[in-house]
Amino acid sequence: MLDYSALRALAAVVQTGSFEKAAGTLNVTPSAVSQRVKNLEERMGIALIVRGNPCVATEQGQRVCRHVENVGLLERDLYEHIPSLAPSTQLIERVTIHLATNADSLGTWFLEALSAFAKSSSCLLDVVIDDEGHTADWLERGRVIAAVTDSERVVAGCRRTALGSLRYRATASPEFVERYFSGGISGEALRTAPAMTFNQKDKLQARWIAQTLGEEVICPTHFLPSTHAFVDASVGGIGWGMNPEYLARPHLQKGTLVELIPDNPLDIPLFWQINRLAADRFATLTDIVIAVANQRLDD
C-alpha cells in the first residue's frame, strides 16, 4: 500500500516550494519531511522532487501530487457525508484546485469568478497562466482540472461549455498613429510600426492583421508580458497592441487611445473545459464561471 504520510509530505514540498515550509504545514521537522520523501523516491525508484529554490516536482512527482489531491477530494466528500469519520484533533486539510487561464481573461473577468467562488468555498486556488491556445495542454497533461481555452476541440475526458468571446481592439496612442499610420493602415506601414506582443505564443496581432488585410505581416515588436502594462504601454506610445475592449474602453472614451481601424475588433471565442471526474464535485465553480462570463464576454 501507498504511504500517505509520505505522499502528503511530497505534496506539501511541491506546494510550498521547500522542505522547511512543508514541515511547518505538517507540524513535523524538516528532516522528517526529507526522510519521508526520500523513502518514497527509493521505493518508487524515481526522482519525485527537483531540489532547489524553490523545489519543484518532476513529471512523475506531479502525477503523484495529483493523486494525493484526488484522494483529498474524496476524503473531504466522505467527511461531509459522515462527519464522525473526520479527524477530531485537527482541521480537515484544505483542497487545492488547479486551474489554467490566459492572462487577459484573468485581467478582465475571470478573477471576478474566482472571487465569487472563494467566498462560497473553503478550497484553495492554484492558477497558472498560459496563452488561451495552450491552456488545454495543461488539461491534457493532467496538470489542472479545468481551464479557460480557445479550443473548440473537447479535451479527452473533459466537459466543454462555450463562454462567449473576449473582444480585442487594435489600439495605439494618437501620437503613435500620427507618426506611423498617417497614410492609413497597410502592410507596409505595419512592417515599420512597432507592435507589442505578450510573449512568443501571442498570435493576436497576426490574427488581426490576417482578418483585416488578408495577408501575413511580420512586425517589429516589443515583448511585454502583462495585460494591464500592455494598455499602459499603448497609452504611453511604445507601440500598438491588441488590448481587451474592457480595459481599452475608458482610454478610447478619453481619447488617450484610438483604434487603428474603427469598429474592427478581433473576437476570440472562449470555452470552459473541466475534467469529467471533477465536474460534478465543482459544479458550483462551473456555474459561477458561466454566470460571470455571460455578463462580461460578448456573444
C-alpha positions as CSV (number, residue, x, y, z in Angstrom):
1,M,0.0,0.0,0.0
2,L,1.0,3.6,-0.5
3,D,2.4,5.5,2.4
4,Y,0.1,8.5,2.6
5,S,2.1,10.3,5.2
6,A,5.0,10.3,2.7
7,L,2.6,11.3,-0.2
8,R,1.4,14.2,1.8
9,A,4.9,15.3,2.6
10,L,5.7,15.2,-1.1
11,A,2.6,17.3,-1.9
12,A,3.5,19.8,0.8
13,V,7.0,20.3,-0.5
14,V,5.7,20.9,-4.0
15,Q,3.0,23.3,-2.8
16,T,5.3,25.3,-0.5
17,G,8.5,25.0,-2.5
18,S,10.7,23.9,0.3
19,F,11.2,21.2,2.9
20,E,11.2,23.7,5.7
21,K,7.9,25.3,4.8
22,A,6.4,21.8,4.2
23,A,7.5,20.8,7.7
24,G,5.7,23.8,9.1
25,T,2.4,23.0,7.4
26,L,2.6,19.3,8.5
27,N,3.8,20.2,12.1
28,V,6.9,17.9,11.8
29,T,10.6,18.5,11.4
30,P,12.3,19.3,8.1
31,S,14.4,16.1,8.5
32,A,11.2,14.1,8.9
33,V,9.8,15.5,5.6
34,S,13.1,14.9,3.8
35,Q,13.2,11.3,5.1
36,R,9.6,10.6,4.0
37,V,10.2,11.9,0.5
38,K,13.5,10.1,0.2
39,N,11.9,6.8,1.3
40,L,9.1,7.3,-1.2
41,E,11.6,8.0,-4.0
42,E,13.6,4.9,-3.1
43,R,10.5,2.8,-3.0
44,M,9.3,4.0,-6.4
45,G,12.7,4.0,-7.9
46,I,12.3,7.5,-9.5
47,A,13.0,11.1,-8.6
48,L,9.9,13.0,-7.5
49,I,11.4,16.3,-6.5
50,V,14.0,18.5,-8.1
51,R,15.8,20.1,-5.1
52,G,16.3,23.8,-5.5
53,N,14.9,27.2,-4.6
54,P,12.0,26.5,-5.0
55,C,11.8,22.8,-5.0
56,V,9.6,21.6,-7.9
57,A,8.1,18.2,-8.8
58,T,9.3,16.1,-11.7
59,E,6.7,14.9,-14.2
60,Q,6.3,11.7,-12.1
61,G,6.1,13.8,-9.0
62,Q,3.3,15.9,-10.5
63,R,1.3,12.8,-11.2
64,V,1.7,11.6,-7.6
65,C,0.7,15.1,-6.3
66,R,-2.5,14.9,-8.4
67,H,-3.3,11.5,-6.9
68,V,-2.9,13.0,-3.4
69,E,-5.2,15.8,-4.3
70,N,-7.8,13.5,-5.7
71,V,-7.7,11.4,-2.5
72,G,-8.1,14.6,-0.5
73,L,-11.2,15.5,-2.5
74,L,-12.7,12.0,-1.9
75,E,-11.9,12.2,1.8
76,R,-13.5,15.6,2.1
77,D,-16.7,14.4,0.4
78,L,-16.7,11.4,2.8
79,Y,-16.3,13.7,5.9
80,E,-19.1,15.9,4.7
81,H,-21.5,13.0,4.5
82,I,-20.2,11.1,7.5
83,P,-18.8,13.8,9.9
84,S,-18.0,11.2,12.6
85,L,-15.1,10.0,10.4
86,A,-13.5,13.4,10.3
87,P,-10.3,13.9,12.3
88,S,-11.2,15.2,15.7
89,T,-7.8,16.6,16.7
90,Q,-7.0,18.6,13.6
91,L,-8.7,20.6,10.9
92,I,-9.7,18.8,7.7
93,E,-7.0,19.5,5.1
94,R,-8.0,22.1,2.6
95,V,-8.2,21.0,-1.0
96,T,-6.3,23.0,-3.7
97,I,-8.0,23.4,-7.1
98,H,-5.6,23.7,-10.0
99,L,-6.8,25.9,-12.9
100,A,-5.4,27.3,-16.1
101,T,-6.4,30.6,-17.9
102,N,-5.0,33.2,-20.2
103,A,-3.7,36.4,-18.7
104,D,-6.3,38.6,-20.5
105,S,-9.2,36.6,-19.0
106,L,-7.7,36.9,-15.6
107,G,-7.2,40.6,-16.0
108,T,-10.7,41.3,-17.2
109,W,-13.4,38.8,-16.0
110,F,-12.1,35.5,-14.6
111,L,-10.8,36.9,-11.3
112,E,-14.4,38.1,-10.6
113,A,-15.5,34.4,-10.9
114,L,-12.7,33.1,-8.7
115,S,-13.5,35.7,-6.1
116,A,-17.2,34.7,-6.0
117,F,-16.2,31.0,-5.8
118,A,-13.6,31.6,-3.0
119,K,-16.3,33.4,-0.9
120,S,-18.5,30.3,-1.1
121,S,-15.9,27.6,-0.7
122,S,-13.0,26.6,1.6
123,C,-11.0,25.3,-1.3
124,L,-7.7,27.0,-2.2
125,L,-6.8,28.0,-5.8
126,D,-3.7,27.5,-7.8
127,V,-4.0,29.3,-11.1
128,V,-1.5,29.0,-13.9
129,I,-1.2,31.5,-16.8
130,D,-0.7,30.5,-20.4
131,D,-1.8,31.6,-23.8
132,E,-5.5,30.7,-24.4
133,G,-4.4,28.5,-27.3
134,H,-2.2,26.4,-24.9
135,T,-4.2,26.2,-21.7
136,A,-5.9,23.0,-23.0
137,D,-2.4,21.4,-22.9
138,W,-2.4,21.7,-19.1
139,L,-5.7,19.7,-19.0
140,E,-4.3,17.1,-21.4
141,R,-1.3,16.6,-19.2
142,G,-3.4,16.3,-16.0
143,R,-1.8,19.4,-14.5
144,V,-5.1,21.2,-13.9
145,I,-8.7,20.1,-13.5
146,A,-10.2,22.9,-15.5
147,A,-9.2,25.6,-17.9
148,V,-10.3,28.6,-19.9
149,T,-9.3,27.8,-23.5
150,D,-10.0,29.0,-27.1
151,S,-10.1,25.4,-28.3
152,E,-13.4,24.2,-29.8
153,R,-12.0,20.7,-29.5
154,V,-13.1,18.9,-26.4
155,V,-10.1,17.7,-24.4
156,A,-10.4,14.0,-23.8
157,G,-12.1,13.2,-20.5
158,C,-13.5,16.8,-20.2
159,R,-16.8,18.6,-20.5
160,R,-16.8,21.8,-22.6
161,T,-19.0,24.9,-22.3
162,A,-18.9,27.9,-24.6
163,L,-18.4,31.1,-22.6
164,G,-18.6,33.8,-25.2
165,S,-15.9,35.9,-26.9
166,L,-13.2,38.2,-25.4
167,R,-13.2,41.2,-27.7
168,Y,-9.9,42.9,-28.6
169,R,-9.3,46.3,-30.2
170,A,-6.1,47.2,-32.1
171,T,-5.2,50.4,-30.4
172,A,-2.4,52.9,-30.0
173,S,-1.9,56.5,-28.8
174,P,-3.0,59.3,-31.2
175,E,0.7,60.4,-31.4
176,F,1.8,56.9,-32.4
177,V,-0.9,56.6,-35.1
178,E,0.1,60.0,-36.5
179,R,3.7,59.0,-36.6
180,Y,3.3,55.6,-38.2
181,F,-0.1,55.4,-39.8
182,S,-0.7,58.9,-41.2
183,G,-1.2,57.4,-44.6
184,G,-3.6,54.7,-43.3
185,I,-3.2,51.0,-42.2
186,S,-1.3,49.0,-44.7
187,G,1.2,46.1,-44.7
188,E,4.0,48.5,-45.5
189,A,3.1,50.7,-42.5
190,L,2.7,47.7,-40.2
191,R,6.2,46.5,-41.1
192,T,7.7,49.6,-39.7
193,A,5.4,50.4,-36.7
194,P,6.5,48.6,-33.5
195,A,3.8,46.3,-32.2
196,M,3.5,44.9,-28.6
197,T,3.5,41.2,-28.0
198,F,2.7,39.4,-24.8
199,N,5.2,36.5,-25.4
200,Q,6.2,34.1,-28.2
201,K,2.9,32.3,-28.0
202,D,0.9,35.5,-28.6
203,K,-0.7,35.5,-32.1
204,L,-3.4,38.1,-31.6
205,Q,-1.6,40.8,-33.7
206,A,-1.1,38.3,-36.6
207,R,-4.7,37.2,-36.4
208,W,-6.0,40.8,-36.5
209,I,-3.7,41.6,-39.5
210,A,-4.9,38.5,-41.3
211,Q,-8.5,39.3,-40.6
212,T,-8.0,43.0,-41.7
213,L,-5.6,42.8,-44.6
214,G,-5.8,39.2,-45.6
215,E,-2.1,38.8,-45.5
216,E,0.8,37.9,-43.2
217,V,2.9,40.8,-42.0
218,I,6.0,40.5,-39.8
219,C,6.0,43.4,-37.4
220,P,8.8,44.7,-35.3
221,T,7.7,44.1,-31.7
222,H,8.2,44.8,-28.1
223,F,7.6,41.9,-25.7
224,L,5.7,42.9,-22.6
225,P,4.1,40.0,-20.6
226,S,1.5,42.0,-18.6
227,T,-2.2,42.6,-19.6
228,H,-2.5,45.9,-17.7
229,A,1.0,47.1,-18.7
230,F,0.1,46.4,-22.3
231,V,-2.7,49.0,-22.1
232,D,-0.4,51.5,-20.2
233,A,2.3,51.0,-22.8
234,S,-0.2,51.6,-25.6
235,V,-1.2,54.9,-23.9
236,G,2.5,55.8,-23.5
237,G,3.1,55.4,-27.2
238,I,5.5,52.5,-27.0
239,G,3.7,50.5,-29.7
240,W,0.3,49.4,-31.0
241,G,-1.3,46.3,-29.5
242,M,-4.4,44.2,-29.2
243,N,-6.0,45.3,-26.0
244,P,-9.1,43.8,-24.4
245,E,-12.0,46.1,-25.1
246,Y,-12.9,46.0,-21.4
247,L,-9.6,47.6,-20.4
248,A,-9.2,49.9,-23.5
249,R,-12.7,51.4,-23.4
250,P,-12.0,54.1,-20.8
251,H,-9.0,55.3,-22.8
252,L,-10.9,55.2,-26.1
253,Q,-13.6,57.3,-24.5
254,K,-11.0,59.8,-23.2
255,G,-9.0,59.8,-26.4
256,T,-5.8,58.6,-24.9
257,L,-6.1,55.6,-27.2
258,V,-7.5,55.3,-30.7
259,E,-8.4,52.3,-32.8
260,L,-6.1,51.7,-35.8
261,I,-9.3,50.9,-37.8
262,P,-12.5,52.0,-36.1
263,D,-15.1,49.2,-35.4
264,N,-12.8,46.4,-36.5
265,P,-12.4,44.2,-33.4
266,L,-11.0,40.7,-33.1
267,D,-13.2,38.3,-31.2
268,I,-11.7,35.3,-29.5
269,P,-14.2,32.6,-28.5
270,L,-13.5,31.1,-25.1
271,F,-14.6,27.8,-23.6
272,W,-14.6,26.3,-20.1
273,Q,-13.3,22.8,-20.0
274,I,-13.3,20.8,-16.8
275,N,-12.3,17.2,-16.1
276,R,-15.4,15.0,-16.0
277,L,-14.3,13.3,-12.8
278,A,-14.2,16.7,-11.1
279,A,-17.2,18.3,-12.9
280,D,-19.9,17.3,-10.5
281,R,-17.8,18.0,-7.4
282,F,-17.1,21.5,-8.7
283,A,-20.4,22.3,-10.3
284,T,-20.6,25.5,-8.3
285,L,-17.4,26.7,-9.8
286,T,-18.6,26.0,-13.3
287,D,-21.9,27.8,-12.6
288,I,-20.1,30.9,-11.3
289,V,-17.6,30.9,-14.3
290,I,-20.5,30.7,-16.8
291,A,-22.6,33.4,-15.0
292,V,-19.7,35.9,-14.9
293,A,-18.7,35.1,-18.5
294,N,-22.3,35.8,-19.6
295,Q,-22.1,39.2,-18.0
296,R,-18.6,40.2,-19.2
297,L,-18.0,38.5,-22.5
298,D,-19.5,39.2,-25.9
299,D,-21.9,36.8,-27.6
